Amino acid sequence: MIATLKRMKWIYVVYNFFHHKKLAYLKPLYEKFGLRKRYFQTVSSKDFNENDPLIGPTLDRLNSAKELPRHPSFADLPENIKEALLPWSEEGYAVLEQFFSAEQVASINDQIEKLAKSNQLQIREGRKMMFAVNHSPKLRAEASPGRLEKILEMLLGRPVSLFQSVNFYRGSEDPAHSDFIHMSTYPYGFLIAVWIALEDIDMDNGPLFYYPGSHKLKYVMNSDFDHGGNSWMLGKNYREKYSNKIASVLADTDFKIKYFTAKKGDVLIWHANLLHGGAKVENGDRTRKSMVMHYFASDVIRYHEITQRPSFQS
């Protein structure tokens, strides 16, 4: 019964109506992009014009190796970070080695453990904690410092705001996917993700995997796979159907898989459409402590493509 209720779109509309203040930011954006909907209604890619790269992130159509050195903040970055960022347009990711010190990682882990012990947040599926940054200003400041957000703003070409965090205790083993299907924007592409290794990660404890260059693939949206939904209901098993679609897309390409076997304090930044997932956990006795954060750029429509729910402003 509960599962069926969660599939009914009108319930989300009612919920949105009573939380309209968190959606008011959408009103001028809907007007700007000619969307004739109330901001608490369902919204998806079918409501927008076809994706136009000219109104998306600049580095999606220009070469980061040429454009980033022209940015006024680029010269102030350490040389290893400059080198990591330059291939962004071609590869869709950047690895920032030892971005966080051992002391900073220890503090982040300490904040997470305090939240877990306080019962403020539920550990889901025995392996992850959602939105921890919303419950600890100290954690938010430590995990998302200004020096990190400046890099993200450089890559997206706009100011960014932290939307959510996910802390993992164990490897996710998630199939390949694009974050964009869950945290969508119009114009396309104005989402960016950061993954922090909170301990050493190798092939035994289920590292993150990704496909360099896959961010250039066509965005897979609701119209591109049989999600089973309609105007009133979400489809059953839509996550599995989406995963099958991504697997079929990858099968028709020659992208090579890479694994983020990381040292504690390393950071992986990836593009909204980069295909990635969690490798198999070979040793179930080991943890894989990590923290993922997703950021939206400013002045874009934000929503969830599959459920067709507009995103609240954090």
C-alpha positions as CSV (number, residue, x, y, z in Angstrom):
1,M,0.0,0.0,0.0
2,I,2.7,2.5,1.0
3,A,4.7,1.6,-2.1
4,T,1.7,2.3,-4.3
5,L,1.1,5.7,-2.6
6,K,4.7,6.7,-3.2
7,R,4.1,6.2,-6.9
8,M,1.2,8.6,-7.1
9,K,2.3,11.9,-8.5
10,W,-0.6,14.0,-7.0
11,I,0.7,13.3,-3.5
12,Y,4.0,15.0,-4.4
13,V,2.0,18.0,-5.9
14,V,0.1,18.4,-2.7
15,Y,3.3,18.1,-0.6
16,N,5.0,20.7,-2.8
17,F,2.0,23.1,-2.5
18,F,2.3,23.1,1.3
19,H,6.1,23.7,1.0
20,H,5.8,26.4,-1.7
21,K,8.3,28.7,0.0
22,K,11.1,26.3,-0.8
23,L,10.0,26.3,-4.5
24,A,9.4,30.1,-4.9
25,Y,12.8,30.4,-6.5
26,L,11.4,28.7,-9.6
27,K,8.9,31.4,-10.4
28,P,11.2,33.8,-12.3
29,L,13.0,30.9,-13.9
30,Y,9.8,29.4,-15.3
31,E,9.0,32.8,-16.7
32,K,12.5,33.2,-18.1
33,F,12.4,29.8,-20.0
34,G,8.7,30.1,-21.0
35,L,7.4,27.3,-18.8
36,R,3.7,27.6,-18.4
37,K,3.3,25.6,-15.1
38,R,2.8,26.4,-11.5
39,Y,6.0,25.7,-9.6
40,F,4.5,23.1,-7.4
41,Q,3.4,20.9,-10.3
42,T,5.2,18.0,-11.9
43,V,8.0,18.9,-14.3
44,S,10.2,16.9,-16.6
45,S,12.3,17.2,-19.8
46,K,9.2,17.0,-21.9
47,D,8.2,20.4,-20.6
48,F,11.4,22.1,-22.0
49,N,12.8,22.9,-25.4
50,E,15.4,20.4,-26.7
51,N,18.7,20.7,-24.9
52,D,20.8,23.5,-26.4
53,P,24.5,23.4,-25.6
54,L,24.8,27.1,-26.2
55,I,23.0,27.8,-23.0
56,G,24.7,25.0,-21.0
57,P,28.1,25.1,-19.2
58,T,30.8,26.8,-21.3
59,L,33.2,24.0,-20.8
60,D,30.8,21.5,-22.4
61,R,31.3,23.2,-25.8
62,L,34.8,24.8,-25.4
63,N,38.1,23.3,-24.5
64,S,38.9,23.5,-20.8
65,A,42.7,23.2,-21.6
66,K,42.4,26.6,-23.4
67,E,39.7,28.2,-21.4
68,L,40.6,27.5,-17.8
69,P,44.0,29.3,-17.9
70,R,42.1,32.4,-18.9
71,H,40.1,32.3,-15.7
72,P,41.3,34.9,-13.2
73,S,41.3,32.4,-10.3
74,F,43.2,29.6,-12.2
75,A,46.7,31.1,-11.7
76,D,46.3,30.9,-7.9
77,L,45.7,27.2,-7.8
78,P,48.5,24.7,-6.9
79,E,50.2,23.2,-9.9
80,N,48.8,19.6,-9.3
81,I,45.2,20.9,-9.3
82,K,45.8,22.9,-12.4
83,E,47.0,19.8,-14.2
84,A,44.1,17.8,-12.9
85,L,41.5,20.3,-14.1
86,L,42.8,21.0,-17.6
87,P,41.4,17.9,-19.3
88,W,37.9,18.4,-17.8
89,S,36.1,19.0,-21.2
90,E,37.5,15.8,-22.7
91,E,37.4,13.5,-19.7
92,G,34.5,14.8,-17.5
93,Y,36.3,14.3,-14.2
94,A,39.3,15.5,-12.1
95,V,41.2,13.8,-9.3
96,L,42.6,16.2,-6.7
97,E,45.1,14.2,-4.7
98,Q,45.4,14.9,-1.0
99,F,43.0,17.8,-1.2
100,F,42.1,17.2,2.4
101,S,44.8,16.6,5.1
102,A,44.7,13.7,7.4
103,E,43.6,16.0,10.2
104,Q,40.7,17.4,8.1
105,V,39.5,13.9,7.2
106,A,39.7,12.8,10.8
107,S,37.5,15.8,11.8
108,I,35.0,15.0,9.1
109,N,34.8,11.4,10.2
110,D,34.3,12.6,13.8
111,Q,31.4,14.8,12.8
112,I,29.7,12.0,11.0
113,E,30.1,9.6,13.9
114,K,28.6,12.2,16.3
115,L,25.6,12.6,14.0
116,A,25.2,8.8,13.8
117,K,25.4,8.4,17.6
118,S,23.0,11.2,18.3
119,N,20.3,9.5,16.2
120,Q,19.7,12.7,14.3
121,L,20.1,10.8,11.0
122,Q,19.1,7.3,10.0
123,I,21.7,5.0,8.5
124,R,19.9,3.7,5.4
125,E,20.4,0.1,4.1
126,G,23.1,-0.3,6.8
127,R,25.5,1.6,4.6
128,K,24.7,5.3,4.0
129,M,23.6,8.5,5.6
130,M,21.8,11.2,3.7
131,F,21.9,15.0,4.1
132,A,24.4,15.1,7.0
133,V,25.6,18.6,6.0
134,N,22.1,19.9,6.8
135,H,22.5,18.9,10.4
136,S,26.0,20.2,11.2
137,P,27.3,23.6,10.1
138,K,30.8,22.5,11.1
139,L,30.6,19.5,8.9
140,R,29.3,21.6,6.0
141,A,32.1,24.1,6.4
142,E,34.8,21.4,6.6
143,A,33.6,19.1,3.8
144,S,32.7,22.0,1.4
145,P,35.3,24.7,2.0
146,G,35.5,27.8,-0.1
147,R,38.6,26.6,-1.9
148,L,36.6,23.6,-3.2
149,E,33.6,25.6,-4.2
150,K,35.7,28.1,-6.1
151,I,37.0,25.2,-8.3
152,L,33.5,24.0,-8.9
153,E,32.3,27.5,-9.9
154,M,35.3,27.7,-12.3
155,L,34.1,24.4,-14.0
156,L,30.5,25.3,-14.2
157,G,31.0,29.0,-14.9
158,R,28.5,30.1,-12.2
159,P,28.2,30.2,-8.5
160,V,27.2,26.9,-6.9
161,S,25.2,25.9,-3.9
162,L,25.4,22.6,-2.0
163,F,22.2,20.6,-2.5
164,Q,22.9,17.3,-0.7
165,S,25.4,15.0,0.8
166,V,25.6,11.2,1.0
167,N,28.0,9.5,3.5
168,F,28.8,5.9,2.7
169,Y,30.1,3.4,5.3
170,R,30.4,0.6,2.8
171,G,30.7,0.3,-1.0
172,S,27.5,1.1,-2.8
173,E,27.8,-1.5,-5.6
174,D,25.5,0.8,-7.6
175,P,25.2,0.0,-11.3
176,A,26.5,2.5,-13.8
177,H,24.3,5.7,-13.9
178,S,24.4,9.4,-14.5
179,D,23.5,11.6,-11.5
180,F,21.5,13.8,-13.9
181,I,18.5,11.5,-14.0
182,H,18.0,12.2,-10.3
183,M,19.2,15.8,-10.0
184,S,18.3,17.3,-13.3
185,T,18.6,20.9,-14.4
186,Y,17.4,23.1,-17.2
187,P,19.5,24.2,-19.0
188,Y,21.2,20.8,-18.9
189,G,24.5,20.1,-17.2
190,F,24.5,22.5,-14.3
191,L,25.1,19.9,-11.7
192,I,28.5,18.8,-10.4
193,A,29.5,16.1,-7.9
194,V,32.4,15.8,-5.4
195,W,33.5,12.5,-3.8
196,I,35.9,12.5,-0.8
197,A,37.8,9.4,0.3
198,L,37.5,9.3,4.1
199,E,39.9,6.3,4.2
200,D,42.2,4.4,1.9
201,I,40.2,2.7,-0.8
202,D,41.3,-0.2,-3.0
203,M,39.8,-2.9,-5.1
204,D,38.8,-5.0,-2.1
205,N,36.4,-2.5,-0.4
206,G,34.4,-1.5,-3.5
207,P,35.9,1.6,-5.2
208,L,33.9,4.0,-7.3
209,F,34.2,3.3,-11.0
210,Y,33.6,5.7,-13.9
211,Y,33.9,6.0,-17.7
212,P,36.1,8.9,-18.8
213,G,34.5,10.8,-21.7
214,S,31.1,9.3,-21.1
215,H,29.7,12.7,-20.1
216,K,29.6,13.6,-23.8
217,L,26.9,11.0,-24.4
218,K,23.3,12.1,-25.0
219,Y,21.6,12.6,-21.7
220,V,19.2,9.7,-21.0
221,M,15.9,11.1,-19.9
222,N,12.4,9.7,-19.4
223,S,11.6,9.6,-23.1
224,D,14.7,7.5,-23.7
225,F,13.6,4.3,-21.8
226,D,10.5,2.4,-20.8
227,H,10.2,3.7,-17.2
228,G,6.6,2.4,-17.0
229,G,5.1,5.6,-15.7
230,N,2.2,7.7,-16.9
231,S,0.6,11.1,-16.2
232,W,-0.6,9.9,-12.8
233,M,1.7,7.2,-11.6
234,L,5.5,6.5,-11.5
235,G,6.4,3.2,-13.1
236,K,7.3,0.1,-11.1
237,N,11.0,-0.9,-11.1
238,Y,12.0,2.3,-12.9
239,R,15.4,2.2,-11.3
240,E,16.1,-1.2,-12.7
241,K,14.8,-0.2,-16.1
242,Y,17.0,2.9,-16.1
243,S,20.0,0.8,-15.2
244,N,19.3,-1.6,-18.0
245,K,19.1,1.3,-20.4
246,I,22.5,2.7,-19.3
247,A,24.0,-0.8,-19.7
248,S,22.7,-1.0,-23.3
249,V,24.1,2.5,-24.0
250,L,27.6,1.5,-22.7
251,A,27.5,-1.7,-24.7
252,D,27.4,0.4,-27.9
253,T,30.5,2.4,-26.9
254,D,34.2,1.8,-26.4
255,F,34.7,3.8,-23.2
256,K,37.1,2.2,-20.8
257,I,36.3,1.8,-17.2
258,K,38.5,3.3,-14.5
259,Y,38.5,2.7,-10.7
260,F,39.0,5.4,-8.1
261,T,41.4,3.6,-5.8
262,A,42.1,6.5,-3.6
263,K,44.2,7.6,-0.6
264,K,42.5,9.2,2.4
265,G,41.9,12.8,1.5
266,D,41.8,12.4,-2.3
267,V,38.9,14.0,-4.1
268,L,37.1,13.1,-7.3
269,I,35.0,15.7,-9.1
270,W,32.7,14.6,-11.9
271,H,30.5,16.1,-14.6
272,A,26.7,15.8,-14.3
273,N,26.4,13.2,-17.1
274,L,29.6,11.1,-16.3
275,L,28.5,7.5,-16.1
276,H,29.8,5.9,-12.8
277,G,28.9,3.4,-10.1
278,G,30.2,1.3,-7.3
279,A,32.5,-1.7,-7.9
280,K,31.8,-5.1,-6.2
281,V,32.9,-5.3,-2.5
282,E,35.3,-8.1,-2.4
283,N,35.9,-8.0,1.3
284,G,32.6,-7.6,3.2
285,D,34.4,-7.0,6.5
286,R,35.9,-3.7,5.3
287,T,34.3,-0.3,5.4
288,R,34.6,2.2,2.5
289,K,34.1,5.5,4.2
290,S,33.4,8.2,1.7
291,M,31.4,11.4,1.3
292,V,29.6,12.5,-1.9
293,M,28.2,16.0,-2.3
294,H,26.1,17.4,-5.2
295,Y,26.0,21.0,-6.1
296,F,23.6,22.9,-8.4
297,A,24.7,26.1,-10.3
298,S,22.7,29.2,-9.7
299,D,19.8,30.4,-11.8
300,V,18.8,27.1,-13.2
301,I,15.6,25.0,-12.9
302,R,16.3,22.0,-10.6
303,Y,14.2,18.9,-10.6
304,H,14.1,15.1,-10.5
305,E,13.5,13.7,-14.0
306,I,12.1,10.3,-13.0
307,T,9.7,11.4,-10.3
308,Q,9.1,14.7,-12.0
309,R,9.4,16.6,-8.7
310,P,10.9,20.1,-8.6
311,S,13.8,20.4,-6.2
312,F,13.5,22.4,-3.0
313,Q,16.0,25.3,-2.5
314,S,18.4,24.3,0.2
